């Protein structure tokens, strides 16, 4: 299972903005097998692709804005090709889109993009936060509405465990609604106190054992670890998360 563990590079946005190639090399030395791209921070895509090839790091999809998908789709596909991935996810929504009309537009846009790129071998997805659970669209959570299929087409869920729990919903119960539909799952822990803040995997209130067990039974290809804010060095936080994830996965596979 270790080869499926990836780090979402948003965790290291400050470090990456200073020296993207060095961060990638450090992650490989730490033991990560893959990364999820979250912007290039001014670096040429060709340079980053070269470092990925040099280190052997795989690409566990890309986070892309809906605006880029709509206006720069050809460029997005070229980046995906260069980084060796077929997956790109709508990372988040601007506040003015977090309403009934906005969610309907998001679903329509993502389905249209899906219809265009699915025949070419690409997969389009959506990464959630907690705000999609605060609005109902056609009697269901906005997230369920966005992810609802249309004929043979659907948007791949990239469920984020922290944000589901932040919305007051049990992560594994929600994930189970999407069997064999989640190529990349976002793992993020939550502190055990009233702050409900970001925490390293295995140190907080989320039980990842049933989540990983479910993922292995439902063809999850990558588990992307993201920690929006870290108490100290993000690299130290990611090292602890990876160590704990490996222990959890070994416990699962040993049974």
C-alpha positions as a printed Julia matrix, in Angstrom:
255×3 Matrix{Float64}:
   0.0    0.0     0.0
   2.95   2.33    0.63
   3.33   3.01   -3.1
  -0.1    4.67   -3.01
   0.83   7.3    -0.42
   1.14  10.78   -1.92
   1.54  14.24   -0.48
  -0.6   17.12   -1.66
   1.91  19.87   -2.4
  -0.35  22.63   -1.04
   1.02  21.53    2.35
   4.44  22.76    1.22
   3.37  25.84   -0.73
   5.76  28.19    1.09
   8.74  25.87    0.68
   7.89  25.14   -2.95
   7.67  28.83   -3.83
  11.35  29.11   -2.8
  12.75  25.89   -4.31
  10.31  23.48   -5.94
  12.91  20.96   -7.2
  14.61  20.64   -3.8
  11.3   19.98   -2.07
  10.5   17.16   -4.49
  13.9   15.58   -3.88
  13.42  15.84   -0.12
  10.02  14.18   -0.3
  11.49  11.26   -2.23
  14.27  10.85    0.36
  11.61  10.89    3.08
   9.89   7.93    1.47
   6.96   9.41   -0.41
   6.14   7.64   -3.66
   3.92  10.29   -5.27
   2.85  13.92   -5.1
  -0.28  15.78   -6.06
   0.43  18.95   -8.02
  -1.14  22.18   -6.77
   0.23  24.86   -9.06
   3.72  25.46  -10.44
   4.66  28.63   -8.52
   6.31  30.18  -11.56
   8.46  27.15  -12.39
   8.39  25.83  -15.98
   6.31  22.67  -16.22
   9.14  21.01  -18.14
  11.56  21.54  -15.25
   9.17  20.03  -12.71
   8.48  17.1   -15.02
  12.23  16.47  -15.27
  12.63  16.41  -11.49
   9.67  14.06  -11.14
  11.31  11.72  -13.64
  14.7   12.07  -11.93
  13.3   11.2    -8.49
  10.82   8.58   -9.67
   7.96  10.39   -7.96
   4.58   9.64   -9.53
   1.86  12.26   -9.95
  -1.33  11.59   -8.02
  -3.42  13.98  -10.08
  -3.5   17.77  -10.16
  -5.58  20.4    -8.39
  -6.81  22.94  -10.92
  -9.24  25.84  -10.67
 -12.56  25.63  -12.47
 -11.6   28.83  -14.3
  -8.49  27.16  -15.72
 -10.5   24.13  -16.79
 -12.95  26.38  -18.61
 -10.44  28.77  -20.16
  -7.19  26.81  -20.45
  -8.27  23.2   -20.86
  -5.72  22.44  -23.57
  -2.9   23.68  -21.32
  -4.24  21.62  -18.39
  -4.23  18.48  -20.53
  -0.67  19.17  -21.69
   0.45  19.5   -18.06
  -1.31  16.25  -17.18
   0.47  14.5   -20.04
   3.83  15.92  -19.03
   3.39  14.89  -15.39
   2.11  11.44  -16.31
  -1.38  11.69  -14.86
  -4.9   11.44  -16.24
  -6.61  13.1   -13.26
  -7.39  16.71  -12.48
  -9.69  17.99   -9.77
 -11.52  21.23   -9.14
  -9.64  22.29   -6.01
 -12.15  24.68   -4.44
 -14.71  27.36   -5.21
 -14.66  31.1    -4.79
 -17.1   32.37   -2.17
 -19.4   33.89   -4.77
 -19.93  30.4    -6.24
 -21.0   28.81   -2.94
 -24.71  29.16   -3.56
 -27.55  27.48   -5.42
 -26.76  29.03   -8.8
 -23.03  28.51   -8.33
 -23.3   24.81   -7.54
 -25.54  24.24  -10.55
 -22.98  25.95  -12.78
 -20.12  23.95  -11.28
 -21.88  20.66  -11.93
 -22.79  21.65  -15.48
 -19.27  22.86  -16.29
 -17.56  19.79  -14.85
 -19.91  17.41  -16.64
 -19.33  19.24  -19.94
 -15.56  19.03  -19.44
 -15.9   15.35  -18.52
 -17.76  14.62  -21.75
 -15.01  16.36  -23.69
 -11.98  14.7   -22.09
 -13.25  11.27  -20.99
 -12.95   9.86  -24.55
  -9.32  11.01  -24.47
  -8.62   9.04  -21.31
  -8.76  11.79  -18.67
 -10.78  11.87  -15.45
 -12.31  15.02  -13.98
 -13.03  15.32  -10.28
 -14.08  17.57   -7.45
 -12.33  18.12   -4.1
 -14.69  19.04   -1.28
 -14.52  21.29    1.76
 -17.21  21.62    4.42
 -19.17  24.41    2.77
 -20.76  22.05    0.22
 -22.65  20.49    3.15
 -24.16  23.83    4.18
 -26.36  24.27    1.09
 -29.09  22.0    -0.25
 -29.63  21.71   -3.99
 -32.71  19.8    -5.15
 -33.12  18.46   -1.62
 -29.59  17.09   -1.22
 -26.22  18.34   -0.06
 -24.53  20.5    -2.7
 -21.68  17.98   -2.81
 -24.07  15.1    -3.56
 -25.69  17.25   -6.23
 -22.36  18.05   -7.9
 -21.28  14.42   -7.87
 -24.58  13.04   -9.15
 -24.26  11.1   -12.44
 -25.75  12.18  -15.74
 -26.36   9.17  -17.98
 -22.99   7.4   -18.18
 -21.0   10.43  -17.02
 -20.05  11.43  -13.49
 -17.52  13.61  -11.72
 -14.98  11.66   -9.69
 -15.18  12.45   -5.95
 -11.96  13.41   -4.24
 -13.35  13.16   -0.73
 -11.41  14.99    1.99
 -11.73  13.2     5.34
 -11.13  16.29    7.48
 -13.69  18.47    5.76
 -16.35  15.77    5.88
 -15.82  15.41    9.63
 -15.76  19.21   10.01
 -19.26  19.21    8.49
 -20.39  16.84   11.25
 -20.47  13.67    9.12
 -18.58  10.43    9.72
 -15.94  10.23    6.95
 -16.12   6.47    6.31
 -19.95   6.56    6.16
 -19.81   9.28    3.52
 -17.01   7.7     1.49
 -18.93   4.43    1.33
 -21.52   6.16   -0.88
 -19.03   6.08   -3.78
 -17.83   2.51   -4.35
 -15.17   2.22   -7.07
 -15.57   5.89   -8.0
 -12.74   7.5    -6.0
  -9.36   7.21   -7.72
  -7.7    9.56   -5.22
  -8.74   9.97   -1.6
  -7.66  12.93    0.54
  -6.43  11.99    4.0
  -6.39  14.76    6.57
  -6.69  14.36   10.35
  -8.43  16.56   12.94
  -7.23  17.43   16.44
  -8.92  15.76   19.4
  -9.82  19.06   21.07
 -12.47  21.72   20.61
 -10.38  23.53   18.0
 -11.07  20.8    15.44
  -7.88  21.9    13.7
  -5.58  20.2    11.2
  -3.42  17.39   12.58
  -0.85  14.88   11.39
  -2.31  11.55   10.26
  -2.71   9.18   13.19
  -2.54  11.85   15.89
  -6.11  13.1    15.76
  -9.74  12.01   15.94
 -10.17  10.27   12.58
  -9.83   6.5    12.41
  -8.01   5.81    9.14
  -7.93   2.03    9.38
 -11.49   1.5     8.05
 -10.92   4.22    5.46
  -7.81   2.52    4.06
  -9.48  -0.88    4.28
 -12.42   0.44    2.25
 -10.06   2.11   -0.22
  -8.2   -1.12   -0.91
 -11.48  -2.87   -1.64
 -12.72  -0.08   -3.92
  -9.75   0.58   -6.2
  -8.41   3.76   -4.65
  -5.19   4.43   -6.55
  -3.64   7.08   -4.31
  -4.11   8.37   -0.78
  -3.1   12.03   -0.85
  -2.1   13.53    2.5
  -2.75  17.22    2.97
  -2.27  19.4     6.04
  -3.36  22.96    5.37
  -1.4   24.39    8.31
   1.3   22.73   10.42
   2.47  23.6    13.94
   6.12  23.64   12.84
   7.91  22.49    9.7
   5.47  21.05    7.15
   8.17  18.55    6.19
   8.29  17.29    9.78
   4.49  17.0     9.83
   4.51  15.04    6.57
   7.22  12.73    7.85
   5.12  11.92   10.93
   1.99  11.42    8.81
   3.84   9.05    6.47
   5.3    7.04    9.35
   1.88   6.65   10.97
   0.21   5.8     7.66
   2.73   3.04    7.01
   2.06   1.6    10.47
  -1.7    1.66    9.88
  -1.34   0.04    6.46
   0.96  -2.68    7.82
  -1.56  -3.45   10.53
  -4.26  -3.85    7.86
  -2.23  -6.07    5.55
  -0.95  -8.27    8.37
  -4.47  -9.5     9.14
